[in-house]
Amino acid sequence: MTTFKNQFPYTSQRMPAMASNMVAASQPLAVQAGLQALRQGGNAIDAALATAITLTVVEPTMNGIGSDAFCILWDGRQLHGLNASGRSPAAVSYDDYNHLKEMPMRGWDTVTVPGAVSAWVELSTKFGKLPFEKLFESAIHYARSGFMVSPITARLWAFAPEEFAAFENFSAFLPGGKAPKTGELFKLPDQAISLAKIAESKGEAFYRGDLAEKIVAASNKGGGKMSMEDLANHRCDWVDLISQSYHGYELHEIPPNGQGLAALLMLGILEHTQFSDYAMDSADAIHCQIEAMKLAFADTFRYVSDPAYLDMDVAQLLEPEYLRERAKLIDMKIAGDPVFGVPAKSGTVYLTTADESGMMVSFIQSNFHGFGSGIVIPETGISLQNRGMGFSLEVGHPNQLAGGKRPFHTIIPAFLTANGEPVMSFGVMGGHMQAQGHAQMVIRVCDYGMNPQAASDAPRWQVTEDKQILLESGLDPAVRTELINRGHDVLDFDHEQIFMMGGAQLIQKTAVGYIGGTDCRKDGQAAGF
């Protein structure tokens, strides 16, 4: 039997997909699930949900049934925003954590109520056409019968044995104590059973039924504070989007507790600079973007929290005069040193769909760091996210840990319009790369006229911890040298860490259909008919 070699020594190039109906996601089997929903008479919401539910099975390194989710959708006439992030258990107290310098990364202390299932139910109920149960068919099939693990997923899965060795129930994802390799068949029949229960009960089993009881029992055994009331009281919320104009376009984001504000701030700051005069991918262009991003993060990490705890009106941060004053802080000759948060590695899936009626969906769900908290609920195949890590332990900070509160969230869908009409549904998964990626996609498409696939393929930069900069290959080496000369701490980027630069999925509307792009940094696919 031939062994699959997870090596790709030759450069390849993807072409953008073009069709009247489109799905773009980070795993081809999930894309096909979305297309199947469309062919069965479903719309873009049905396609998005079938894709998202299937991703919990075929890309478990990035998301799961225990994820959170957000969505922006164009219903053919207007935009809608959904915040389906969960809250911390009501019994959580800051006093239990005040001896720590920062929130832990793993374990029950990081688990908030998972919101993804509520997003599936709410979106299907309000906008879907297919029966809710049909959206689960592909996911249940792959969980029960197995799927061949794709290359990038296998690469990320390989970290799991060492990372999660201490979590007894995590063995469900490590058959024989090992991570599955590329091309290996992986099954998780317990997950198939859980998905079937969620489908049949329209989510009730997860928040009020036997799955909820198993989650709470595991929490009690593991020292967590999740209660039946926490799960039963969860709700997702329809929200008004926040927006920023940029060179004749409008970028729309979910408001806090998400970090979409950072992308809006960066683009708003660039509007008050000479950025348009700089050549594409020149040292000036990248320096200006990086400096604007640093300023945007400084505000984002200070002000973003659960909307019920905000101490600043977001609209004030997007006022033109405020953005103009922030732009004045950019020195084109030297790297600035504003205070900003520490971007971290993450685990997230983003997908986008569109149908011939004009509906377009931008959807994201995530476990946060890889498999999330490391908690797997026995006999269910449900892995739980570690979104509680997003809380601050700084006393008085609007994002300070408290019970019944939503934490700062990195996952953000995006949507681009012009003159009130849809232009592009898109997102870039990957922790704090997401806001930076949103801005970079907008610049590639709006300023440089790139198609979605080219915008995704283009080399990226990232502001990371300790004021360091990651630069992907493909940029002129002279640019790297010049950025170093301006005081930037530019890291030598390891291609094996390519997943750190995020994964974009994009669908752009044209006069006659859609153009889809999918990231070469993921296993993904853009396809349609």
C-alpha positions as CSV (number, residue, x, y, z in Angstrom):
1,M,0.0,0.0,0.0
2,T,1.4,3.4,-1.0
3,T,2.1,5.8,1.9
4,F,1.0,9.3,1.4
5,K,3.9,11.8,1.7
6,N,2.8,15.1,3.2
7,Q,5.4,17.0,1.1
8,F,4.7,19.5,-1.7
9,P,8.0,20.4,-3.3
10,Y,6.6,22.3,-6.3
11,T,4.7,25.6,-6.4
12,S,1.1,25.3,-7.5
13,Q,-1.5,27.9,-8.2
14,R,-5.2,27.9,-7.6
15,M,-7.6,29.6,-10.0
16,P,-10.6,31.5,-8.6
17,A,-13.9,29.6,-8.8
18,M,-16.8,31.3,-10.8
19,A,-20.4,30.3,-10.6
20,S,-24.0,31.4,-9.7
21,N,-23.9,29.5,-6.4
22,M,-20.7,29.3,-4.3
23,V,-19.2,27.8,-1.2
24,A,-15.7,28.5,0.0
25,A,-14.3,26.9,3.2
26,S,-11.1,25.4,4.6
27,Q,-11.9,21.7,4.0
28,P,-13.2,20.3,0.6
29,L,-15.5,17.7,2.2
30,A,-17.3,20.5,4.1
31,V,-17.6,22.5,0.9
32,Q,-19.2,19.6,-0.9
33,A,-21.7,19.4,2.0
34,G,-22.6,23.0,1.4
35,L,-23.0,22.5,-2.3
36,Q,-25.2,19.5,-1.6
37,A,-27.5,21.6,0.5
38,L,-27.8,24.1,-2.4
39,R,-28.6,21.4,-4.9
40,Q,-31.3,20.1,-2.5
41,G,-33.1,23.4,-2.8
42,G,-31.5,25.1,0.1
43,N,-30.2,28.7,0.1
44,A,-26.8,30.2,1.2
45,I,-27.7,29.9,4.9
46,D,-28.5,26.2,4.5
47,A,-25.2,25.8,2.6
48,A,-23.3,27.7,5.3
49,L,-24.7,25.7,8.1
50,A,-24.2,22.3,6.4
51,T,-20.6,23.4,5.8
52,A,-20.1,24.6,9.4
53,I,-21.6,21.5,10.9
54,T,-19.5,19.2,8.7
55,L,-16.4,21.2,9.6
56,T,-16.8,20.2,13.3
57,V,-16.1,16.6,12.1
58,V,-13.6,16.9,9.3
59,E,-11.5,19.7,10.8
60,P,-11.6,19.1,14.5
61,T,-8.3,20.8,15.1
62,M,-10.0,24.2,14.5
63,N,-13.5,23.8,15.7
64,G,-16.1,21.5,17.2
65,I,-19.6,21.2,18.5
66,G,-18.4,23.1,21.6
67,S,-17.4,26.2,19.6
68,D,-18.6,29.7,19.5
69,A,-19.8,31.4,16.2
70,F,-20.6,34.7,14.6
71,C,-22.3,35.5,11.3
72,I,-22.9,38.4,8.9
73,L,-25.4,37.8,6.1
74,W,-26.9,39.7,3.2
75,D,-30.5,38.5,2.8
76,G,-30.8,40.1,-0.7
77,R,-31.9,43.4,0.7
78,Q,-29.9,44.2,3.9
79,L,-27.2,43.0,6.2
80,H,-27.8,41.2,9.5
81,G,-25.3,40.4,12.3
82,L,-25.4,37.5,14.7
83,N,-23.3,37.2,17.9
84,A,-23.5,33.6,19.1
85,S,-20.6,33.7,21.5
86,G,-21.1,32.2,25.0
87,R,-20.8,33.7,28.5
88,S,-18.8,32.5,31.4
89,P,-20.6,30.3,34.0
90,A,-22.5,32.4,36.5
91,A,-20.6,31.0,39.4
92,V,-17.2,32.2,38.1
93,S,-15.6,34.7,40.4
94,Y,-12.6,37.0,39.8
95,D,-11.4,36.0,43.3
96,D,-10.7,32.5,42.1
97,Y,-8.2,33.8,39.5
98,N,-6.7,36.9,41.1
99,H,-3.5,35.0,42.1
100,L,-2.7,34.5,38.5
101,K,-0.9,36.9,36.1
102,E,-3.0,35.9,33.1
103,M,-5.9,33.5,32.2
104,P,-4.9,29.9,31.8
105,M,-5.0,28.4,28.3
106,R,-6.5,24.9,29.0
107,G,-8.9,23.2,31.3
108,W,-12.3,24.0,32.7
109,D,-11.2,27.4,33.9
110,T,-11.2,28.5,30.2
111,V,-14.6,27.1,29.2
112,T,-17.5,29.4,28.5
113,V,-21.0,28.3,27.3
114,P,-20.6,27.1,23.7
115,G,-22.6,29.2,21.3
116,A,-22.2,27.5,17.8
117,V,-25.2,25.2,18.2
118,S,-27.4,28.2,19.0
119,A,-26.2,29.9,15.8
120,W,-27.1,26.9,13.7
121,V,-30.6,26.8,15.2
122,E,-31.2,30.6,15.0
123,L,-30.0,31.0,11.4
124,S,-31.9,28.0,10.1
125,T,-35.1,29.1,11.8
126,K,-34.9,32.7,10.6
127,F,-33.5,32.3,7.1
128,G,-33.1,28.6,6.1
129,K,-35.2,26.7,3.6
130,L,-34.2,23.1,4.3
131,P,-35.3,21.0,7.3
132,F,-32.8,21.4,10.1
133,E,-32.0,17.7,10.2
134,K,-30.9,17.7,6.6
135,L,-28.1,20.0,7.4
136,F,-26.4,17.3,9.5
137,E,-26.4,14.5,7.0
138,S,-22.8,14.9,5.7
139,A,-21.4,15.5,9.2
140,I,-23.1,12.5,10.7
141,H,-21.9,10.3,7.8
142,Y,-18.3,11.4,8.1
143,A,-18.3,11.0,11.9
144,R,-19.8,7.5,11.7
145,S,-18.1,6.1,8.6
146,G,-14.9,8.1,8.7
147,F,-13.1,10.6,6.5
148,M,-9.5,10.8,5.2
149,V,-7.6,13.4,7.2
150,S,-6.3,16.2,4.9
151,P,-2.7,17.5,4.9
152,I,-2.8,20.8,6.8
153,T,-5.3,19.3,9.4
154,A,-2.9,16.4,9.9
155,R,0.0,18.7,10.4
156,L,-1.9,20.6,13.2
157,W,-3.2,17.4,14.7
158,A,0.3,16.2,15.2
159,F,0.8,18.6,18.1
160,A,-2.1,17.1,20.0
161,P,-0.5,14.1,21.7
162,E,2.0,16.2,23.6
163,E,-0.3,19.1,24.2
164,F,-3.3,17.2,25.5
165,A,-1.7,14.1,27.1
166,A,-3.0,15.1,30.5
167,F,-6.6,15.2,29.4
168,E,-8.0,11.7,29.9
169,N,-11.0,11.9,27.5
170,F,-9.0,13.6,24.7
171,S,-8.1,10.0,23.7
172,A,-11.2,10.1,21.5
173,F,-9.2,12.3,19.1
174,L,-6.0,10.2,19.5
175,P,-6.7,6.6,18.5
176,G,-4.0,4.4,19.9
177,G,-2.5,7.5,21.6
178,K,-1.4,8.9,18.2
179,A,-2.7,11.7,15.9
180,P,-4.0,10.4,12.6
181,K,-1.7,11.0,9.6
182,T,-2.5,12.5,6.3
183,G,-4.8,10.3,4.3
184,E,-5.7,8.1,7.4
185,L,-9.3,7.3,7.9
186,F,-10.6,8.8,11.2
187,K,-14.0,8.0,12.8
188,L,-15.8,9.4,15.8
189,P,-19.1,7.5,16.2
190,D,-19.9,9.2,19.5
191,Q,-19.9,12.6,17.7
192,A,-22.3,11.2,15.1
193,I,-24.7,10.3,17.9
194,S,-24.4,13.8,19.5
195,L,-25.0,15.5,16.1
196,A,-28.1,13.4,15.5
197,K,-29.5,14.4,18.9
198,I,-28.8,18.1,18.2
199,A,-30.5,17.7,14.8
200,E,-33.6,15.9,16.0
201,S,-34.1,18.2,19.0
202,K,-33.2,21.5,17.2
203,G,-30.5,22.1,19.7
204,E,-32.5,21.4,22.8
205,A,-30.4,18.3,23.6
206,F,-27.3,20.4,23.8
207,Y,-28.6,23.2,26.0
208,R,-31.3,21.5,28.1
209,G,-31.2,17.8,27.4
210,D,-29.0,14.8,27.9
211,L,-25.9,16.4,26.2
212,A,-26.2,19.3,28.6
213,E,-26.4,16.9,31.5
214,K,-23.2,15.2,30.4
215,I,-21.4,18.5,30.0
216,V,-22.4,19.6,33.5
217,A,-21.5,16.2,35.0
218,A,-18.0,16.4,33.3
219,S,-17.7,20.0,34.7
220,N,-18.5,18.9,38.2
221,K,-16.1,16.0,38.0
222,G,-13.3,18.2,36.6
223,G,-13.7,21.2,39.0
224,G,-15.5,23.4,36.5
225,K,-18.5,25.7,37.3
226,M,-20.8,25.0,34.3
227,S,-24.4,24.5,35.4
228,M,-27.6,23.4,33.7
229,E,-28.9,27.0,34.2
230,D,-25.8,28.4,32.4
231,L,-26.5,26.2,29.3
232,A,-30.3,26.7,29.4
233,N,-30.0,30.5,29.7
234,H,-27.6,30.9,26.8
235,R,-28.9,33.1,23.9
236,C,-27.4,34.4,20.7
237,D,-28.1,38.0,19.8
238,W,-28.9,39.8,16.6
239,V,-26.7,42.9,16.6
240,D,-26.3,46.2,14.6
241,L,-23.0,46.0,12.6
242,I,-20.2,48.6,12.9
243,S,-18.8,50.0,9.7
244,Q,-16.0,52.1,8.3
245,S,-15.8,53.8,4.9
246,Y,-12.6,53.1,2.9
247,H,-11.9,54.5,-0.6
248,G,-15.5,54.3,-1.7
249,Y,-16.3,51.0,0.0
250,E,-17.8,50.1,3.4
251,L,-16.3,47.4,5.6
252,H,-18.8,45.9,8.1
253,E,-17.9,44.0,11.2
254,I,-19.6,42.5,14.3
255,P,-19.4,45.0,17.2
256,P,-17.6,44.1,20.5
257,N,-17.1,41.7,22.1
258,G,-15.3,40.8,18.8
259,Q,-12.1,42.4,17.5
260,G,-13.6,43.5,14.2
261,L,-13.2,47.1,15.5
262,A,-9.4,46.7,14.9
263,A,-9.8,46.3,11.1
264,L,-12.1,49.3,11.0
265,L,-9.7,51.4,13.0
266,M,-6.7,50.5,10.8
267,L,-8.5,51.3,7.6
268,G,-9.9,54.5,9.1
269,I,-6.4,55.6,10.1
270,L,-5.1,54.8,6.6
271,E,-7.7,57.1,5.1
272,H,-5.9,60.0,6.8
273,T,-2.4,59.1,5.6
274,Q,-0.6,59.1,2.2
275,F,-1.0,55.4,1.9
276,S,-2.5,55.6,-1.6
277,D,0.7,57.2,-2.9
278,Y,2.8,54.2,-1.9
279,A,3.6,51.4,-4.4
280,M,2.0,48.0,-3.7
281,D,4.1,45.9,-1.3
282,S,6.8,48.6,-1.0
283,A,8.5,49.3,2.3
284,D,6.5,52.5,2.7
285,A,3.2,50.7,2.1
286,I,3.8,47.9,4.5
287,H,5.3,50.2,7.2
288,C,2.3,52.4,7.0
289,Q,-0.1,49.5,7.4
290,I,1.8,48.0,10.3
291,E,1.9,51.3,12.1
292,A,-1.8,51.8,11.6
293,M,-2.4,48.3,12.8
294,K,-0.4,48.9,16.0
295,L,-2.5,52.0,16.8
296,A,-5.7,50.0,16.1
297,F,-4.7,47.2,18.4
298,A,-3.9,49.7,21.2
299,D,-7.5,50.9,21.2
300,T,-9.0,47.5,20.5
301,F,-7.3,45.8,23.5
302,R,-8.2,48.6,25.8
303,Y,-11.9,49.0,25.0
304,V,-13.3,45.8,23.6
305,S,-15.3,43.7,26.0
306,D,-18.8,42.2,26.5
307,P,-21.0,45.0,25.1
308,A,-22.8,45.2,28.5
309,Y,-19.5,46.3,30.1
310,L,-18.1,48.7,27.5
311,D,-16.8,52.0,28.9
312,M,-16.4,53.7,25.5
313,D,-18.9,54.2,22.7
314,V,-17.4,52.5,19.7
315,A,-18.7,55.2,17.4
316,Q,-16.4,57.7,19.2
317,L,-13.4,55.6,18.2
318,L,-14.5,55.7,14.5
319,E,-15.0,59.4,14.4
320,P,-13.0,60.9,11.5
321,E,-11.3,63.5,13.7
322,Y,-10.2,60.9,16.2
323,L,-8.9,58.7,13.4
324,R,-7.1,61.7,11.8
325,E,-5.3,62.4,15.1
326,R,-4.3,58.8,15.5
327,A,-2.9,58.9,11.9
328,K,-0.7,61.8,12.9
329,L,1.2,59.5,15.2
330,I,2.6,57.4,12.3
331,D,6.2,58.3,11.6
332,M,7.1,57.0,8.1
333,K,10.8,56.9,9.0
334,I,10.8,54.8,12.2
335,A,8.7,52.1,13.9
336,G,6.4,53.4,16.6
337,D,6.0,51.9,20.1
338,P,2.3,52.1,21.0
339,V,0.9,49.8,23.7
340,F,-1.0,46.9,22.1
341,G,-2.0,43.4,23.1
342,V,-0.1,40.1,22.4
343,P,-1.5,38.2,19.4
344,A,-1.6,34.4,19.9
345,K,-1.9,31.3,17.9
346,S,-5.4,30.0,17.5
347,G,-7.9,27.4,16.0
348,T,-10.7,28.7,13.9
349,V,-12.7,27.9,10.7
350,Y,-14.2,30.5,8.4
351,L,-16.5,29.9,5.5
352,T,-18.6,31.9,3.1
353,T,-21.5,31.0,0.8
354,A,-23.7,32.7,-1.8
355,D,-26.6,31.7,-3.9
356,E,-28.3,32.7,-7.1
357,S,-31.0,34.6,-5.3
358,G,-28.4,37.1,-4.0
359,M,-28.1,35.8,-0.4
360,M,-24.5,35.9,0.8
361,V,-23.2,34.5,4.2
362,S,-20.0,35.3,6.1
363,F,-19.7,32.7,9.0
364,I,-17.0,31.8,11.5
365,Q,-16.8,29.3,14.3
366,S,-13.9,28.4,16.5
367,N,-12.5,26.4,19.4
368,F,-9.9,29.2,19.8
369,H,-6.5,27.5,20.6
370,G,-6.3,24.4,18.4
371,F,-8.7,21.8,20.0
372,G,-9.7,24.5,22.5
373,S,-9.7,23.8,26.3
374,G,-8.6,20.1,25.9
375,I,-11.9,19.1,27.5
376,V,-13.8,16.4,25.6
377,I,-17.1,15.3,27.1
378,P,-17.1,11.5,27.6
379,E,-19.2,9.5,25.2
380,T,-20.2,12.5,23.1
381,G,-17.2,13.5,20.9
382,I,-17.8,17.1,22.0
383,S,-14.7,19.2,22.4
384,L,-15.1,22.5,24.3
385,Q,-13.6,25.8,23.4
386,N,-11.3,27.8,25.6
387,R,-12.7,31.3,25.0
388,G,-12.5,32.2,28.7
389,M,-8.8,32.7,28.0
390,G,-9.8,36.0,26.3
391,F,-10.8,37.6,29.7
392,S,-8.5,40.1,31.3
393,L,-7.3,39.8,34.9
394,E,-6.6,43.5,35.1
395,V,-8.7,45.1,37.8
396,G,-11.1,47.7,36.4
397,H,-10.6,46.7,32.7
398,P,-14.0,46.4,30.9
399,N,-12.9,42.9,29.9
400,Q,-12.1,41.8,33.5
401,L,-13.2,38.3,34.3
402,A,-16.7,37.9,35.8
403,G,-19.5,35.4,35.9
404,G,-22.2,35.5,33.2
405,K,-20.0,37.6,30.9
406,R,-18.8,37.3,27.3
407,P,-15.0,37.5,26.9
408,F,-13.0,39.4,24.2
409,H,-13.3,37.4,21.0
410,T,-10.8,37.1,18.1
411,I,-13.2,35.4,15.6
412,I,-14.8,37.9,13.2
413,P,-16.7,37.5,9.9
414,A,-16.5,40.5,7.5
415,F,-18.6,41.9,4.7
416,L,-17.8,44.6,2.1
417,T,-20.3,46.8,0.4
418,A,-20.3,49.8,-2.0
419,N,-23.2,52.3,-2.2
420,G,-25.3,49.9,-0.1
421,E,-24.8,47.0,-2.4
422,P,-22.9,43.7,-1.6
423,V,-19.3,43.5,-2.9
424,M,-17.7,40.7,-1.0
425,S,-18.3,38.2,1.8
426,F,-15.0,37.2,3.4
427,G,-13.0,36.4,6.5
428,V,-9.5,35.4,7.6
429,M,-9.2,32.8,10.4
430,G,-6.3,32.9,12.8
431,G,-6.4,34.7,16.1
432,H,-5.3,38.3,16.0
433,M,-4.3,37.8,12.4
434,Q,-8.0,38.1,11.6
435,A,-8.4,41.8,11.9
436,Q,-5.1,42.3,10.2
437,G,-6.1,39.9,7.4
438,H,-9.5,41.7,6.9
439,A,-7.7,45.0,6.4
440,Q,-5.2,43.4,4.0
441,M,-7.9,41.7,1.9
442,V,-9.8,45.0,1.6
443,I,-6.6,46.8,0.5
444,R,-5.8,44.0,-2.0
445,V,-9.2,44.1,-3.5
446,C,-10.1,47.8,-3.3
447,D,-6.8,49.5,-3.8
448,Y,-5.0,47.0,-6.0
449,G,-7.9,45.5,-7.9
450,M,-7.0,41.9,-7.2
451,N,-9.5,39.1,-7.6
452,P,-10.3,37.1,-4.4
453,Q,-7.9,34.3,-5.1
454,A,-5.0,36.6,-5.8
455,A,-5.8,38.7,-2.7
456,S,-5.7,35.5,-0.7
457,D,-2.5,34.2,-2.3
458,A,-0.6,37.5,-1.8
459,P,2.1,37.5,0.9
460,R,1.0,38.8,4.3
461,W,2.5,40.6,7.2
462,Q,1.5,40.3,10.8
463,V,2.1,42.3,14.0
464,T,2.8,39.7,16.7
465,E,4.1,39.6,20.2
466,D,6.9,41.8,21.6
467,K,6.4,44.3,18.8
468,Q,7.7,41.8,16.3
469,I,6.7,41.5,12.6
470,L,6.2,38.4,10.5
471,L,6.7,38.7,6.8
472,E,5.8,36.0,4.4
473,S,8.1,35.0,1.5
474,G,7.1,36.6,-1.8
475,L,8.0,40.1,-0.7
476,D,11.1,41.8,-2.0
477,P,14.0,41.0,0.4
478,A,14.9,44.7,0.2
479,V,11.6,45.5,1.9
480,R,12.5,43.3,4.8
481,T,15.9,45.1,5.1
482,E,14.3,48.5,4.9
483,L,11.7,47.7,7.6
484,I,14.5,46.5,9.9
485,N,16.3,49.8,9.2
486,R,13.2,51.7,10.3
487,G,13.3,49.9,13.7
488,H,11.0,46.9,13.1
489,D,11.9,43.6,14.7
490,V,11.3,41.4,11.7
491,L,11.3,37.6,12.5
492,D,12.7,34.9,10.3
493,F,9.5,33.2,9.3
494,D,9.4,29.4,9.3
495,H,7.3,28.1,6.4
496,E,6.2,25.2,8.6
497,Q,4.3,27.8,10.6
498,I,2.4,29.1,7.6
499,F,-0.9,28.4,9.4
500,M,0.0,31.3,11.7
501,M,-0.7,33.7,8.8
502,G,-4.4,32.8,8.8
503,G,-6.7,31.3,6.2
504,A,-8.9,33.4,4.0
505,Q,-12.1,32.5,2.2
506,L,-13.7,35.1,-0.1
507,I,-16.7,35.4,-2.4
508,Q,-17.0,38.5,-4.5
509,K,-20.2,39.4,-6.3
510,T,-20.2,40.3,-10.0
511,A,-22.9,41.4,-12.4
512,V,-23.6,37.8,-13.4
513,G,-22.5,35.6,-10.5
514,Y,-19.7,35.1,-8.0
515,I,-16.0,34.7,-7.9
516,G,-14.6,32.6,-5.0
517,G,-11.1,32.4,-3.6
518,T,-9.7,29.9,-1.0
519,D,-6.5,30.1,1.0
520,C,-3.4,28.2,-0.2
521,R,-2.4,28.0,3.5
522,K,-5.3,25.7,4.2
523,D,-6.8,22.4,2.8
524,G,-9.7,24.4,1.5
525,Q,-11.7,24.7,-1.7
526,A,-13.9,27.3,-3.4
527,A,-16.5,25.6,-5.6
528,G,-19.9,26.2,-7.1
529,F,-22.4,25.6,-9.9
